[in-house]
């Protein structure tokens, strides 16, 4: 288990001034629910059709995370802001991004549906079970601006449970909210 010091942030900062609406972008994914990303974390969207592991963006090498299988050709590259400049990450996918605003009350937390589980999961689950999101532990000795996060699942692009923060449902459609801090931490550590 590895502890990561990271900044806390107020989820309220993701709200727009329009009565508690979240401004989100739906990023298409294959073999898992489409991802929900706060729109204000997206620094740039680039049309790019080669599968790559790093991308040079504004003189900075950005590590890539892939939302499609190796055999599928990507067409979109998304640069996401991180806790620091070093922890920016990129996503490669195929398909169009959809931007929308939703009320917080329209977003329901759910468990990852069993159809997205596979044999490589670190959890022992039955076909009818689902995976709950990893838990963040708050250290009472940490300063107000820091929390400690323990990651007990080995990170792997092909294992949803290794980067799942939470699954949510909006209007009967399931979406995945990724643990972007964990993804960034592992991609940056592996890349350096």
ChimeraX attribute file (.defattr): number of C-alpha atoms within 10 A of each C-alpha:
attribute: neighborCount
match mode: 1-to-1
recipient: residues
	/A:1	9
	/A:2	9
	/A:3	11
	/A:4	15
	/A:5	13
	/A:6	15
	/A:7	15
	/A:8	13
	/A:9	11
	/A:10	8
	/A:11	8
	/A:12	9
	/A:13	10
	/A:14	17
	/A:15	19
	/A:16	12
	/A:17	9
	/A:18	10
	/A:19	9
	/A:20	15
	/A:21	17
	/A:22	22
	/A:23	19
	/A:24	21
	/A:25	20
	/A:26	19
	/A:27	24
	/A:28	21
	/A:29	19
	/A:30	13
	/A:31	13
	/A:32	20
	/A:33	20
	/A:34	20
	/A:35	20
	/A:36	21
	/A:37	19
	/A:38	17
	/A:39	17
	/A:40	13
	/A:41	15
	/A:42	17
	/A:43	12
	/A:44	12
	/A:45	15
	/A:46	11
	/A:47	12
	/A:48	16
	/A:49	14
	/A:50	12
	/A:51	18
	/A:52	14
	/A:53	16
	/A:54	16
	/A:55	16
	/A:56	9
	/A:57	11
	/A:58	7
	/A:59	7
	/A:60	12
	/A:61	17
	/A:62	25
	/A:63	26
	/A:64	24
	/A:65	21
	/A:66	20
	/A:67	22
	/A:68	21
	/A:69	14
	/A:70	9
	/A:71	7
	/A:72	12
	/A:73	15
	/A:74	22
	/A:75	16
	/A:76	20
	/A:77	24
	/A:78	21
	/A:79	21
	/A:80	22
	/A:81	19
	/A:82	16
	/A:83	15
	/A:84	10
	/A:85	10
	/A:86	15
	/A:87	22
	/A:88	25
	/A:89	26
	/A:90	27
	/A:91	20
	/A:92	29
	/A:93	26
	/A:94	21
	/A:95	12
	/A:96	11
	/A:97	15
	/A:98	11
	/A:99	14
	/A:100	12
	/A:101	15
	/A:102	14
	/A:103	14
	/A:104	13
	/A:105	9
	/A:106	12
	/A:107	17
	/A:108	13
	/A:109	13
	/A:110	17
	/A:111	16
	/A:112	24
	/A:113	17
	/A:114	14
	/A:115	12
	/A:116	15
	/A:117	22
	/A:118	14
	/A:119	9
	/A:120	11
	/A:121	15
	/A:122	14
	/A:123	13
	/A:124	10
	/A:125	14
	/A:126	9
	/A:127	12
	/A:128	9
	/A:129	14
	/A:130	17
	/A:131	21
	/A:132	15
	/A:133	19
	/A:134	18
	/A:135	12
	/A:136	12
	/A:137	10
	/A:138	12
	/A:139	12
	/A:140	10
	/A:141	9
	/A:142	11
	/A:143	10
	/A:144	10
	/A:145	10
	/A:146	17
	/A:147	19
	/A:148	19
	/A:149	20
	/A:150	16
	/A:151	17
	/A:152	13
	/A:153	15
	/A:154	12
	/A:155	17
	/A:156	13
	/A:157	14
	/A:158	17
	/A:159	19
	/A:160	23
	/A:161	25
	/A:162	22
	/A:163	24
	/A:164	20
	/A:165	20
	/A:166	20
	/A:167	24
	/A:168	21
	/A:169	15
	/A:170	15
	/A:171	8
	/A:172	9
	/A:173	9
	/A:174	22
	/A:175	24
	/A:176	25
	/A:177	20
	/A:178	20
	/A:179	15
	/A:180	20
	/A:181	20
	/A:182	20
	/A:183	23
	/A:184	25
	/A:185	20
	/A:186	17
	/A:187	22
	/A:188	18
	/A:189	11
	/A:190	9
	/A:191	13
	/A:192	7
